[in-house]
Amino acid sequence: MVSPPQRRRAVWLLCERLGVSQRRACEIVGQHRSTQRYEPAEQDPDRDLRAELRDFAENRPRWGYRRAHAVLVRDGWAVNRKKVQRLWREEGLRVPPKRRKRQRTGDSDADAGLLKAEHPDHVWALDFQFDVTASGRKIKILHVLDEFTRESLADLVDHSIDADATVACLDKIASARGRHPEFIRCDNGPELTAAVLRDWCRFTSTKTSYIDPGSPWQNPWVESYGARMRDELLAIEQLDSLLEAQVLVADWRTDYNTYRPHSALGMLTPAEYADQWAKNNPKKLS
């Protein structure tokens, strides 16, 4: 505050809002009392307008000065927008930043950082990936991966995939394989923390391992799978329709499972590795 009007304004605010004496207010601001020659009501002709703006900001905390100006004009105030903006700033009125909503997290039966798949169907990893068609429509892909064999168990492709569709996909996989997983590992997305998925886990005796929010490295195998699909398919193919996306993703998944050598499996394909493990460990599958 370097100009006399600003200092006079500060003195008036201290006296008006906090009940500080004029002498003490002048000492705080560094204003000589001889220059503080106006009464508060005469000093600030916008006193009523400022009070109106403060009341407005208190009642409508998510509205800014533009809407305040529109409401004032509608209520009969003869004031332009720039003046409302100036007074709004002088009063320290701001639209508060939006609070980040608290994310609901799932209850884990095992620490995602410690859980490691030890045999087929021990841990199924789930994750979602998104793309768009040439027309701009969103495509959502649900990946389900067996962490031990690295097999892709399903790639559900649709415009929208909710918790019910996720559970239906898991049921279809379990029916085809003849068993349910011991654990599912996933993030805390709304489809994966919904009551319907928790009920499915309870009814099938499947335990959960939710990764920490913002920690995709705790779900590395399905993240790596999604990255490979993005790099080898989604980033280079234009998807003209949902049907084309479903066909291309299904073809790529088949190629991944049965033809693409996997370095972590000794350059075997996931299907070859699963068959080899089953032959060497027949008792563990019974």
C-alpha positions in Angstrom: 0.0 0.0 0.0 2.0 3.0 -1.3 -0.7 5.6 -2.2 -2.6 7.7 0.4 -6.0 6.4 -0.9 -4.9 2.8 -0.4 -3.7 3.6 3.1 -6.9 5.5 4.0 -8.9 2.5 2.7 -6.8 0.1 4.9 -7.4 2.3 8.0 -11.1 2.4 7.3 -11.3 -1.3 7.0 -9.5 -1.9 10.3 -11.8 0.5 12.0 -15.0 -0.8 10.3 -14.4 -4.5 10.3 -12.2 -5.1 13.4 -13.2 -2.3 15.6 -9.7 -0.9 15.9 -9.4 2.7 16.9 -8.4 5.2 14.2 -5.2 6.1 16.1 -4.1 2.4 16.3 -5.2 1.7 12.7 -3.0 4.6 11.5 0.0 3.2 13.4 -0.5 -0.2 11.9 -0.8 1.1 8.3 1.8 3.8 8.6 -0.7 6.5 7.9 -0.5 10.0 9.5 -3.7 10.9 11.3 -3.9 14.3 9.7 -4.5 12.7 6.3 -7.3 10.5 7.7 -9.7 13.4 7.4 -12.9 11.8 6.1 -15.6 9.9 8.0 -15.9 6.2 7.0 -19.3 6.7 5.3 -18.0 9.6 3.3 -14.7 8.0 2.6 -16.2 4.9 0.9 -19.2 5.7 -1.3 -19.3 2.0 -2.3 -19.8 0.8 1.2 -23.2 -0.7 0.5 -22.1 -2.3 -2.7 -19.1 -3.9 -1.0 -21.4 -5.3 1.7 -23.7 -6.6 -1.1 -20.7 -8.3 -2.8 -19.6 -9.9 0.5 -23.0 -11.3 1.1 -23.2 -12.6 -2.4 -19.8 -14.3 -2.1 -20.9 -15.9 1.2 -24.1 -17.2 -0.2 -22.7 -18.2 -3.6 -19.1 -19.3 -2.9 -18.7 -21.0 -6.4 -19.8 -17.9 -8.4 -17.4 -15.2 -9.5 -17.7 -11.5 -10.1 -19.3 -11.8 -13.5 -22.3 -13.6 -12.2 -22.3 -11.2 -9.2 -22.5 -8.2 -11.6 -25.3 -9.9 -13.6 -27.3 -10.4 -10.4 -26.7 -6.9 -9.2 -27.9 -5.4 -12.4 -30.9 -7.6 -12.3 -31.6 -6.4 -8.8 -31.5 -2.7 -9.9 -27.9 -1.7 -9.1 -26.5 0.8 -11.6 -22.9 -0.5 -11.8 -20.7 -1.7 -14.6 -18.7 -4.9 -14.6 -15.3 -3.4 -14.3 -16.2 -1.7 -11.0 -17.6 -4.9 -9.6 -14.4 -6.7 -10.6 -12.3 -4.0 -8.9 -14.3 -4.1 -5.7 -14.4 -7.9 -5.8 -10.7 -8.0 -5.8 -10.3 -5.3 -3.2 -12.5 -7.2 -0.9 -10.4 -10.3 -1.4 -13.3 -12.3 -2.8 -12.2 -15.3 -4.9 -13.8 -18.4 -6.1 -12.2 -21.0 -3.9 -10.3 -23.8 -5.7 -12.3 -27.0 -6.2 -11.7 -29.6 -3.6 -10.5 -32.9 -4.8 -13.1 -35.5 -4.2 -12.2 -38.3 -1.9 -11.8 -41.5 -3.9 -13.3 -44.6 -2.6 -10.8 -47.4 -2.3 -11.3 -51.1 -2.2 -10.5 -53.4 0.8 -7.6 -55.7 -0.1 -7.1 -59.2 1.2 -3.5 -59.1 0.2 -0.8 -56.4 -0.2 -0.5 -55.6 -3.9 3.3 -55.0 -3.4 3.9 -58.4 -1.8 1.4 -60.6 -3.7 3.1 -62.7 -6.5 1.5 -65.2 -8.7 2.8 -68.8 -8.1 0.6 -70.8 -10.5 -2.0 -70.4 -13.2 -5.3 -68.7 -12.0 -3.6 -67.6 -8.8 -3.8 -63.9 -9.7 -5.9 -62.3 -12.5 -5.0 -58.7 -13.2 -7.6 -56.3 -14.4 -7.1 -52.9 -16.1 -8.9 -50.6 -18.5 -7.6 -48.8 -21.6 -9.3 -46.2 -23.8 -9.2 -45.2 -27.5 -11.4 -43.5 -29.9 -12.9 -44.4 -33.3 -12.4 -42.2 -36.4 -15.7 -40.6 -35.7 -14.6 -39.5 -32.2 -16.5 -42.0 -30.1 -14.8 -43.4 -27.1 -13.8 -47.1 -26.9 -13.2 -48.8 -23.6 -11.2 -52.0 -23.3 -11.1 -54.3 -20.3 -7.9 -56.4 -20.0 -7.9 -59.5 -17.9 -4.5 -61.2 -17.6 -3.2 -64.3 -15.9 -0.1 -63.0 -14.1 1.6 -66.3 -13.9 1.4 -67.4 -17.5 1.0 -63.8 -18.9 -2.0 -65.1 -21.0 -4.6 -62.6 -22.0 -7.8 -64.1 -20.7 -10.1 -61.5 -22.2 -10.2 -58.1 -23.9 -13.7 -56.8 -23.6 -14.2 -53.9 -26.1 -17.2 -51.6 -25.9 -18.3 -48.0 -25.7 -19.0 -48.4 -22.1 -18.1 -51.1 -19.6 -19.6 -50.9 -16.1 -19.3 -53.1 -13.0 -22.0 -55.5 -14.3 -20.2 -56.0 -17.6 -17.0 -56.6 -15.8 -18.5 -59.3 -13.6 -20.1 -60.9 -16.6 -16.7 -61.0 -18.3 -15.1 -62.6 -15.3 -17.9 -65.2 -15.1 -17.4 -66.0 -18.8 -13.6 -66.6 -18.2 -14.2 -68.7 -15.1 -16.7 -70.8 -17.0 -14.3 -71.4 -19.9 -11.4 -72.3 -17.6 -13.4 -74.3 -15.1 -12.1 -72.4 -12.0 -12.1 -69.0 -10.5 -8.9 -67.1 -9.5 -7.6 -67.0 -6.0 -7.0 -63.2 -6.3 -7.8 -60.4 -8.6 -5.4 -57.5 -8.7 -6.7 -54.1 -9.9 -6.9 -50.4 -9.3 -9.6 -48.5 -7.4 -11.7 -47.5 -10.4 -15.4 -47.2 -9.8 -16.1 -50.3 -11.9 -13.7 -52.3 -9.7 -14.8 -51.1 -6.3 -18.5 -51.5 -6.9 -20.6 -53.6 -4.7 -21.4 -56.0 -7.5 -17.8 -57.0 -7.9 -17.3 -57.3 -4.2 -20.3 -59.6 -4.1 -18.9 -61.7 -7.0 -15.6 -62.1 -5.1 -17.4 -63.1 -1.9 -19.6 -65.7 -3.7 -16.7 -67.2 -5.6 -14.2 -67.1 -2.7 -11.9 -64.8 -4.7 -9.8 -62.5 -2.7 -8.8 -58.9 -3.8 -5.6 -57.1 -4.0 -6.1 -53.4 -4.8 -3.1 -51.3 -5.8 -2.5 -48.0 -4.1 -4.1 -45.0 -5.8 -1.7 -43.5 -8.4 0.6 -46.6 -8.3 0.3 -48.4 -11.6 3.7 -50.1 -11.1 1.9 -52.3 -8.5 0.0 -53.9 -11.4 2.9 -54.3 -13.8 2.0 -57.2 -16.0 -1.4 -56.0 -17.2 0.0 -52.5 -17.6 2.8 -53.9 -19.7 0.2 -55.8 -21.7 -1.8 -52.7 -22.3 1.4 -50.8 -23.4 2.2 -53.5 -25.9 -1.3 -53.3 -27.4 -1.1 -49.6 -27.5 2.3 -49.7 -29.3 1.6 -52.5 -31.7 -2.1 -51.9 -32.5 -4.0 -48.9 -31.1 -1.3 -46.4 -32.0 -1.0 -47.4 -35.6 -4.5 -48.6 -36.6 -7.4 -46.3 -37.3 -10.6 -47.8 -35.8 -13.6 -46.9 -38.0 -16.2 -48.5 -35.8 -16.7 -50.5 -32.6 -17.0 -53.7 -34.6 -13.7 -53.2 -36.3 -12.1 -52.4 -32.9 -13.5 -55.7 -31.5 -12.2 -57.7 -34.4 -8.7 -56.1 -34.5 -8.3 -56.4 -30.7 -9.4 -60.1 -30.8 -6.9 -60.9 -33.6 -4.1 -59.1 -31.8 -4.9 -61.0 -28.6 -4.8 -64.3 -30.4 -1.4 -63.4 -31.9 -0.1 -62.3 -28.5 -1.1 -65.5 -26.8 -0.1 -68.0 -29.5 2.6 -66.4 -31.6 4.4 -63.6 -29.9 7.5 -64.8 -27.9 7.6 -63.4 -24.4 11.0 -62.6 -23.0 9.9 -63.2 -19.3 8.8 -66.7 -20.3 12.1 -67.8 -21.9 10.9 -66.6 -25.3 7.9 -69.0 -25.2 4.4 -67.7 -26.0 2.0 -67.5 -23.1 0.0 -70.4 -24.4 3.1 -72.6 -24.8 4.3 -71.7 -21.3 0.9 -72.5 -19.9 0.8 -75.9 -21.7 4.4 -76.7 -20.6 3.6 -75.8 -17.0 0.4 -78.0 -17.0 2.4 -81.0 -18.3 5.0 -80.6 -15.6 2.6 -80.0 -12.8 -0.5 -82.1 -13.4 -1.3 -82.5 -9.7 -1.5 -78.8 -9.1 -4.3 -78.4 -11.6 -6.5 -81.0 -10.0 
